[in-house]
């Protein structure tokens, strides 16, 4: 039998030589927040940075979007809650986290040691909870707040807010009213028209958008007849969703004027370049980190090499430069 290969096969990827900032300016601006490079690690895939910090200096990153936070501590969903699928993973972790107050007290001081932007991801059961968390995190000194209105694996709030324009706008408006830092709203791909949600959120005052969140999916164990996840369905991420992410970033970039943090299936520099060409100002790396802890740095260097090959002085020159037929 042939040797089994992991879906990313990191050992088979050709990693381009590092391109220095002297050759290509890697700095980008996301809603007034400057980053020394456009690579952010996506919420829910990097924890609070402790484990990955054992592999390299977290200051190598442009930013970290921390594990999703809620008003109170959450234990998350029962196991099994994560499983590998062809070209990705399916998860229903359910926002396990210590709560926003514990994050501010114990995790934020650790992250502030590093030269990177700190983006706090928040989820609420009510619009008022979003507002309360925005106030606390702004005062604590995070650089940006990512408002998650689109988590597909929690029963309260989450999915409903992200799929209805009026509810998405309500949460965005409350977040903006209570935050003193830029507010970025994370959009769900599990909608009929993502541009409708994007316009509603922009109209409510959001400073930026992040997309896409995971696609809702399901797998079944044919031997037992049971779903492979205890919660039956979960969020699909990984390389399989990249074409969907590129299409949605392209559509949204044409519908709104605020900047976009693109994500979904990024595992190499070319993936990040595609998202930027489609309209993203910066790019998040998520599921790839599970297969290769160094994936964010390899994406950064691969992206820089592509920008240099295209003759760009700045990596930001890639944004929105798709060449239509």
C-alpha positions as CSV (number, residue, x, y, z in Angstrom):
1,X,0.0,0.0,0.0
2,X,1.3,3.5,-0.7
3,X,2.4,5.5,2.3
4,X,-0.4,7.7,3.7
5,X,0.1,11.4,3.1
6,X,-1.3,14.2,5.3
7,X,-3.6,16.6,3.5
8,X,-1.0,19.4,3.6
9,X,2.1,17.4,2.8
10,X,4.4,20.1,4.3
11,X,7.5,18.2,3.5
12,X,6.7,18.2,-0.2
13,X,6.2,22.0,-0.5
14,X,9.0,24.0,-2.0
15,X,9.7,26.9,0.4
16,X,11.2,29.9,-1.4
17,X,14.2,31.7,-0.1
18,X,13.4,34.5,2.3
19,X,12.9,37.9,0.7
20,X,14.1,40.7,2.9
21,X,12.2,43.9,3.5
22,X,14.9,45.7,1.6
23,X,13.6,44.0,-1.5
24,X,9.9,44.1,-0.8
25,X,8.2,46.3,1.8
26,X,6.0,43.8,3.7
27,X,4.2,46.3,5.9
28,X,0.4,46.7,5.4
29,X,-2.4,48.9,6.9
30,X,-5.6,47.3,8.1
31,X,-8.2,49.9,9.1
32,X,-5.5,52.2,10.4
33,X,-3.6,49.4,12.2
34,X,-0.2,49.0,10.7
35,X,1.5,45.6,10.7
36,X,5.1,44.9,9.7
37,X,3.9,42.0,7.5
38,X,0.4,41.0,6.3
39,X,0.3,37.6,8.1
40,X,-2.1,37.1,11.0
41,X,-2.7,33.8,12.7
42,X,-6.4,33.0,12.7
43,X,-8.6,32.7,15.8
44,X,-9.0,29.3,17.2
45,X,-6.0,27.8,15.6
46,X,-3.2,29.4,17.6
47,X,-4.5,29.5,21.1
48,X,-2.9,32.4,22.9
49,X,0.5,31.8,21.3
50,X,2.2,29.9,24.1
51,X,2.7,26.6,22.3
52,X,3.8,28.1,19.0
53,X,6.1,30.5,20.8
54,X,8.2,27.4,21.6
55,X,9.0,27.1,17.9
56,X,9.8,30.7,17.0
57,X,9.7,34.3,18.2
58,X,6.0,35.4,17.9
59,X,7.3,38.9,16.8
60,X,7.9,37.3,13.4
61,X,4.2,37.5,12.8
62,X,2.2,40.5,11.7
63,X,-0.5,39.8,14.2
64,X,-2.3,37.2,16.3
65,X,-6.0,36.8,16.4
66,X,-6.5,35.1,19.7
67,X,-8.7,32.2,20.7
68,X,-12.4,33.2,20.6
69,X,-13.4,34.9,23.8
70,X,-16.8,35.0,25.5
71,X,-18.1,37.0,28.4
72,X,-17.8,34.0,30.8
73,X,-15.6,30.9,30.8
74,X,-16.7,28.2,28.4
75,X,-15.8,24.5,28.5
76,X,-16.8,24.0,24.9
77,X,-18.6,21.1,23.3
78,X,-18.2,17.4,24.3
79,X,-15.7,15.2,22.4
80,X,-15.3,14.1,19.7
81,X,-15.2,17.6,18.4
82,X,-12.4,17.7,15.8
83,X,-11.6,15.3,12.9
84,X,-9.5,15.3,9.8
85,X,-11.3,15.3,6.5
86,X,-10.0,15.2,2.9
87,X,-8.2,18.5,2.4
88,X,-9.1,19.9,5.8
89,X,-10.6,19.5,9.2
90,X,-14.1,19.6,10.7
91,X,-14.5,21.0,14.2
92,X,-17.1,21.7,16.7
93,X,-14.9,22.8,19.6
94,X,-17.6,25.3,20.7
95,X,-15.5,28.3,21.8
96,X,-13.7,26.7,24.8
97,X,-12.0,29.7,26.5
98,X,-11.2,31.1,29.9
99,X,-13.5,34.1,29.5
100,X,-12.6,37.7,28.6
101,X,-11.6,38.8,32.2
102,X,-9.2,35.9,32.6
103,X,-7.7,36.6,29.1
104,X,-7.0,40.2,30.1
105,X,-5.5,39.2,33.4
106,X,-3.3,36.3,32.4
107,X,-2.9,36.0,28.6
108,X,-2.7,39.6,27.4
109,X,0.4,40.5,29.4
110,X,2.2,37.6,27.8
111,X,1.3,38.7,24.3
112,X,2.3,42.3,24.9
113,X,5.9,41.1,25.2
114,X,6.0,40.6,21.4
115,X,6.2,43.0,18.5
116,X,3.0,42.1,16.8
117,X,-0.6,43.3,16.7
118,X,-3.1,41.7,19.1
119,X,-6.6,41.1,17.7
120,X,-9.2,39.9,20.2
121,X,-11.9,37.7,18.7
122,X,-15.2,37.9,20.6
123,X,-18.6,36.0,20.5
124,X,-21.7,37.0,22.5
125,X,-25.1,35.6,23.2
126,X,-26.6,39.0,23.1
127,X,-25.6,42.3,21.5
128,X,-25.1,43.7,25.0
129,X,-22.5,41.1,25.7
130,X,-20.6,42.2,22.6
131,X,-20.6,45.8,23.8
132,X,-19.4,44.9,27.3
133,X,-16.5,42.8,25.9
134,X,-15.5,45.6,23.5
135,X,-15.3,48.1,26.4
136,X,-13.1,45.8,28.5
137,X,-10.8,44.8,25.7
138,X,-10.4,48.3,24.4
139,X,-9.4,49.5,27.9
140,X,-7.0,46.6,28.3
141,X,-5.0,47.7,25.2
142,X,-5.7,45.2,22.4
143,X,-5.0,46.6,18.9
144,X,-8.3,45.5,17.2
145,X,-11.4,43.6,18.0
146,X,-12.7,40.9,15.7
147,X,-16.5,40.5,16.2
148,X,-17.4,36.9,15.5
149,X,-21.0,36.9,14.3
150,X,-20.7,33.7,12.4
151,X,-19.6,30.7,14.5
152,X,-21.3,27.7,13.1
153,X,-20.8,25.4,16.1
154,X,-22.4,27.1,19.0
155,X,-26.2,27.1,19.5
156,X,-26.7,30.5,21.1
157,X,-26.2,33.7,19.0
158,X,-23.4,33.1,16.6
159,X,-24.9,31.8,13.4
160,X,-28.1,33.8,13.6
161,X,-26.3,37.1,13.9
162,X,-24.1,36.3,10.9
163,X,-26.8,35.3,8.5
164,X,-29.3,38.1,8.9
165,X,-28.2,41.6,7.7
166,X,-30.3,43.5,10.3
167,X,-28.9,41.5,13.2
168,X,-25.3,41.7,11.9
169,X,-25.7,45.5,11.6
170,X,-27.1,45.7,15.2
171,X,-24.1,43.8,16.6
172,X,-21.6,45.8,14.6
173,X,-23.2,49.1,15.7
174,X,-23.1,48.2,19.4
175,X,-19.5,47.0,19.1
176,X,-18.4,50.2,17.4
177,X,-20.2,52.3,20.1
178,X,-18.3,50.5,22.9
179,X,-14.9,50.1,21.3
180,X,-12.1,52.6,21.2
181,X,-10.0,50.5,18.8
182,X,-10.9,49.4,15.2
183,X,-13.7,46.9,14.9
184,X,-13.5,44.1,12.4
185,X,-16.5,41.9,11.8
186,X,-16.0,38.2,10.8
187,X,-18.5,37.1,8.1
188,X,-20.1,33.7,7.6
189,X,-19.9,31.9,4.3
190,X,-23.1,30.1,5.2
191,X,-25.3,32.6,3.6
192,X,-27.1,33.2,0.2
193,X,-25.4,36.5,-0.5
194,X,-22.3,37.5,1.6
195,X,-22.2,41.0,0.0
196,X,-25.6,41.8,1.6
197,X,-24.2,41.1,5.0
198,X,-21.0,42.9,4.2
199,X,-22.9,46.1,3.2
200,X,-25.0,46.0,6.3
201,X,-22.0,45.7,8.6
202,X,-20.2,48.5,6.7
203,X,-23.2,50.7,7.0
204,X,-23.3,50.1,10.8
205,X,-19.8,51.5,11.1
206,X,-17.4,48.5,11.0
207,X,-13.8,49.4,10.2
208,X,-12.9,46.1,8.5
209,X,-14.2,42.7,7.6
210,X,-12.6,39.3,8.0
211,X,-13.7,36.4,5.8
212,X,-14.4,33.6,5.5
213,X,-15.3,31.7,8.7
214,X,-15.7,28.0,8.4
215,X,-18.3,26.3,6.1
216,X,-20.8,24.2,7.9
217,X,-20.2,20.5,7.3
218,X,-20.9,17.0,8.4
219,X,-19.3,13.5,8.2
220,X,-20.8,10.1,9.2
221,X,-18.9,7.0,10.4
222,X,-20.3,4.3,8.1
223,X,-19.4,1.6,10.6
224,X,-21.4,3.0,13.5
225,X,-23.9,5.2,11.5
226,X,-23.1,8.0,13.8
227,X,-21.8,11.5,12.9
228,X,-18.0,11.8,13.5
229,X,-18.6,14.9,15.7
230,X,-20.6,14.7,18.9
231,X,-22.5,17.9,17.9
232,X,-23.4,16.3,14.5
233,X,-22.2,19.2,12.4
234,X,-19.2,21.5,12.6
235,X,-17.0,24.0,10.7
236,X,-15.0,22.9,7.7
237,X,-11.6,24.6,7.3
238,X,-8.4,23.8,5.4
239,X,-7.4,23.8,1.7
240,X,-10.8,22.6,0.5
241,X,-12.4,26.0,1.3
242,X,-9.7,28.2,-0.4
243,X,-11.6,28.6,-3.7
244,X,-14.7,29.6,-1.8
245,X,-12.7,32.1,0.3
246,X,-11.1,33.7,-2.8
247,X,-14.5,34.0,-4.5
248,X,-16.1,35.6,-1.5
249,X,-13.2,38.0,-0.8
250,X,-13.4,39.1,-4.5
251,X,-17.2,39.7,-4.3
252,X,-17.1,41.6,-1.0
253,X,-14.1,43.7,-2.0
254,X,-16.2,45.0,-4.9
255,X,-19.3,45.7,-2.7
256,X,-17.6,47.6,0.2
257,X,-14.9,50.2,0.7
258,X,-13.6,49.0,4.1
259,X,-10.5,46.7,4.1
260,X,-10.6,42.9,4.3
261,X,-8.6,40.3,6.2
262,X,-8.8,37.3,3.9
263,X,-8.7,33.7,5.3
264,X,-9.8,30.2,4.5
265,X,-7.5,27.4,3.4
266,X,-4.2,29.3,3.3
267,X,-1.2,27.0,3.5
268,X,1.4,28.6,1.2
269,X,2.5,32.0,-0.2
270,X,0.5,31.5,-3.4
271,X,-2.7,31.1,-1.5
272,X,-2.1,34.3,0.4
273,X,-1.2,36.1,-2.9
274,X,-4.5,34.9,-4.5
275,X,-6.5,36.3,-1.6
276,X,-4.7,39.7,-1.8
277,X,-5.2,39.8,-5.5
278,X,-8.9,39.2,-4.9
279,X,-9.0,42.2,-2.6
280,X,-7.6,41.4,0.8
281,X,-5.3,43.8,2.6
282,X,-3.9,41.1,4.9
283,X,-4.2,37.3,5.2
284,X,-4.8,34.9,8.1
285,X,-3.3,31.4,8.4
286,X,-5.3,28.9,10.4
287,X,-5.7,25.2,9.9
288,X,-2.3,24.9,8.2
289,X,-0.7,25.6,11.6
290,X,-1.9,22.2,12.9
291,X,0.1,20.4,10.2
292,X,3.1,22.7,10.2
293,X,3.8,25.1,13.1
294,X,6.0,27.2,10.8
295,X,3.3,27.6,8.2
296,X,2.7,31.3,8.9
297,X,6.3,32.2,8.4
298,X,6.5,30.1,5.2
299,X,3.4,31.8,3.9
300,X,5.0,35.2,4.7
301,X,8.2,34.4,2.9
302,X,6.4,32.8,-0.1
303,X,4.2,35.8,-0.4
304,X,7.2,38.1,-0.4
305,X,8.9,36.1,-3.1
306,X,5.8,36.3,-5.3
307,X,5.5,40.0,-4.8
308,X,9.2,40.4,-5.7
309,X,8.8,38.2,-8.8
310,X,5.8,40.4,-9.9
311,X,8.0,43.5,-9.5
312,X,6.1,45.0,-6.6
313,X,7.9,47.4,-4.3
314,X,5.3,46.7,-1.6
315,X,3.4,43.6,-0.9
316,X,0.3,45.8,-0.5
317,X,0.6,46.5,-4.2
318,X,-1.0,43.0,-4.7
319,X,-4.3,44.0,-3.1
320,X,-7.2,44.1,-5.6
321,X,-4.9,43.6,-8.6
322,X,-6.7,40.6,-10.1
323,X,-6.5,40.9,-13.9
324,X,-10.0,40.0,-15.1
325,X,-10.5,38.4,-18.5
